Amino acid sequence: MNASSSPMESTSVWRSSKWQTIVFLMLAFWLSSSLLLDLVIMPQLYTAGMMSQPSFATAGYSIFWVFNRVELTCAAVILTSVLVLNRIESAVFTKAWAIALAFGLLLIGLVYTYLLTPEMSALGLHLDLFSANQELPAGMQQMQQGYWLLELIKLSSIIALLNALQPRVIRSLSH
């Protein structure tokens, strides 16, 4: 600590660095887990033929039930971190766009958890065991398009926040 910096400034820098690291790790975790689910797990289930099985709606709901809660936790921690950083420093995260993106991520998680996943699971549930008709229910295509649109917005928001934060975290870790 040099003569011009006070203990209060040092504590503030340390708290800021801690919150930057938390939000960076949470964003990286959420991005990687989303890509794993979207690009590895779901295509694997599709190629294995599981999506054509009558029990897929139940299995899909179980997978997404857990993942949606993880997404809500990530979004809550990210929004909290961005708001704390907004309060304790005057840098990237005092920008309104960072707060808007963090809040948007929380909204997307809420839409997935309480609207899309239950509706898509209900549409995919086959209640008539004697029906040979296993077509995609009406409305499912539209919901899948909505899911992928929200997924693109979510991934773009996470990447934008990571790009804004990355140089600051690397700088703080190198000190």
C-alpha positions in Angstrom: 0.0 0.0 0.0 1.5 3.3 -0.9 1.4 6.5 1.1 -1.4 8.0 -0.9 -3.9 5.2 -0.5 -6.0 4.8 2.6 -7.0 1.6 4.3 -10.6 2.4 3.2 -9.6 2.5 -0.5 -7.7 -0.8 -0.1 -10.7 -2.5 1.4 -13.0 -1.1 -1.3 -10.6 -2.4 -4.0 -10.5 -5.8 -2.3 -14.3 -6.0 -2.1 -14.6 -4.9 -5.7 -12.1 -7.5 -6.8 -13.9 -10.2 -4.9 -17.3 -9.3 -6.4 -15.7 -9.1 -9.9 -14.3 -12.6 -9.5 -17.7 -14.0 -8.2 -19.6 -12.6 -11.1 -17.0 -13.6 -13.6 -16.9 -17.2 -12.4 -20.7 -17.4 -12.2 -21.0 -16.1 -15.8 -18.4 -18.6 -17.0 -20.1 -21.5 -15.2 -23.6 -20.5 -16.6 -22.2 -20.1 -20.2 -20.4 -23.5 -20.1 -23.3 -25.4 -18.5 -25.8 -23.9 -21.0 -23.6 -24.8 -24.0 -23.1 -28.3 -22.5 -26.9 -28.8 -22.2 -27.7 -27.2 -25.6 -24.9 -28.6 -27.7 -24.0 -32.0 -26.1 -26.8 -33.4 -23.8 -29.9 -32.5 -25.8 -28.5 -33.5 -29.2 -27.3 -36.8 -27.7 -30.7 -37.5 -26.4 -32.2 -36.7 -29.8 -29.8 -38.9 -31.7 -30.4 -41.8 -29.2 -34.1 -41.6 -30.1 -35.2 -40.6 -26.6 -37.2 -37.6 -27.8 -39.5 -39.9 -29.7 -40.3 -41.9 -26.6 -43.5 -41.2 -24.7 -41.6 -40.8 -21.5 -39.4 -38.0 -22.8 -41.6 -35.2 -21.6 -41.2 -36.4 -18.1 -37.5 -37.0 -18.4 -37.1 -33.6 -20.2 -39.0 -31.9 -17.4 -36.8 -33.5 -14.8 -33.6 -32.4 -16.5 -34.9 -28.8 -17.1 -36.4 -28.5 -13.6 -33.0 -28.9 -12.1 -31.2 -26.8 -14.7 -33.7 -24.0 -14.5 -33.1 -23.7 -10.8 -29.4 -23.6 -11.4 -30.0 -20.8 -13.9 -32.1 -18.9 -11.4 -29.4 -19.1 -8.8 -26.7 -18.0 -11.4 -28.9 -15.1 -12.5 -29.6 -14.0 -8.9 -25.9 -14.1 -8.0 -25.0 -12.2 -11.2 -27.6 -9.5 -10.6 -26.6 -9.2 -7.0 -22.9 -8.9 -7.9 -23.6 -6.3 -10.6 -25.6 -4.2 -8.2 -22.9 -4.5 -5.5 -20.3 -3.5 -8.0 -22.5 -0.6 -9.1 -22.6 0.5 -5.5 -18.9 0.2 -4.6 -17.1 1.3 -7.7 -17.4 3.6 -10.7 -16.5 1.5 -13.6 -18.0 -1.0 -16.1 -20.8 -2.2 -13.9 -22.1 1.3 -13.2 -23.3 1.3 -16.7 -27.1 0.9 -17.1 -26.6 -1.7 -19.8 -24.8 -4.1 -17.4 -27.6 -3.8 -14.9 -30.2 -4.3 -17.7 -28.4 -7.4 -19.0 -28.2 -8.9 -15.5 -31.9 -8.2 -14.9 -32.7 -9.6 -18.3 -30.9 -12.8 -17.4 -33.0 -13.2 -14.3 -36.2 -12.6 -16.4 -35.1 -15.2 -18.9 -34.5 -17.7 -16.1 -38.0 -17.0 -14.7 -39.6 -17.4 -18.1 -37.8 -20.8 -18.6 -38.7 -22.0 -15.1 -42.3 -20.9 -14.8 -43.6 -20.6 -18.3 -41.7 -22.5 -21.1 -40.6 -25.7 -19.3 -44.0 -26.5 -17.7 -45.9 -25.6 -20.9 -43.5 -27.6 -23.2 -43.6 -30.6 -20.9 -47.4 -30.5 -20.7 -47.6 -30.3 -24.5 -45.2 -33.2 -24.9 -46.9 -35.4 -22.4 -48.8 -38.3 -24.1 -51.9 -39.1 -22.1 -53.5 -41.4 -24.6 -51.5 -44.6 -24.3 -53.5 -46.3 -27.1 -52.9 -43.6 -29.7 -50.3 -44.4 -32.4 -50.1 -40.7 -33.3 -46.8 -39.5 -31.9 -46.7 -36.2 -33.8 -45.3 -33.0 -32.4 -48.2 -31.2 -30.7 -49.5 -28.0 -32.1 -47.7 -25.0 -30.5 -44.6 -27.0 -29.6 -42.7 -25.6 -32.7 -43.5 -22.1 -31.6 -42.4 -22.7 -28.1 -39.2 -24.2 -29.2 -38.5 -21.2 -31.4 -39.2 -19.0 -28.4 -36.8 -21.1 -26.3 -34.0 -20.7 -28.9 -34.6 -17.0 -29.2 -34.4 -16.6 -25.4 -31.3 -18.9 -25.4 -29.5 -16.7 -28.0 -30.4 -13.5 -26.0 -29.2 -15.2 -22.8 -25.9 -16.4 -24.3 -25.3 -13.0 -26.0 -25.9 -11.2 -22.6 -23.6 -13.6 -20.8 -20.8 -13.1 -23.4 -21.2 -9.3 -23.3 -20.9 -9.2 -19.5 -17.9 -11.6 -19.6 -16.2 -9.4 -22.3 -16.8 -6.3 -20.2 -15.5 -7.9 -17.0 -12.7 -10.1 -18.3 -9.8 -7.5 -18.5 -10.7 -6.2 -15.0 -10.7 -9.7 -13.4 -7.4 -10.6 -15.0 -5.9 -7.3 -13.9 -7.1 -7.8 -10.3 -5.9 -11.4 -10.2 -2.4 -10.4 -11.4 -1.9 -7.9 -8.5 
